[in-house]
Amino acid sequence: MRISVEMIVTVAVGAAIGYALDAWLGTAPLLMVVFLFLGAAAGVSNVYRVVKGLDDGVGLGRAMEEKRRRDAGSDDPDGAR
């Protein structure tokens, strides 16, 4: 669920920022297209971090970190022994 939300929200935010800048600067639709692609790139980057476990704060990264701690024999969630 998080992965789909990451992709949808980042693309939507990118498009919204581009649309707002286009309306303000009168450059329609140039900036909307640019920011749409930037939002898609940010979404792919976030999904990659989640899937690879690089995002230790939440999601799969947190689960992988807890598994590493259990495998190492530490029962303390802060990692202290």
Number of C-alpha atoms within 10 A of each C-alpha: 5 10 15 10 12 19 19 14 14 22 21 16 16 23 22 17 17 24 22 14 18 17 14 10 10 12 13 15 13 13 22 21 16 14 22 21 16 18 24 21 16 17 22 17 13 18 19 14 15 21 13 12 18 17 18 15 12 12 15 17 18 16 14 16 19 19 13 13 17 14 10 10 11 15 13 11 11 9 14 8 8
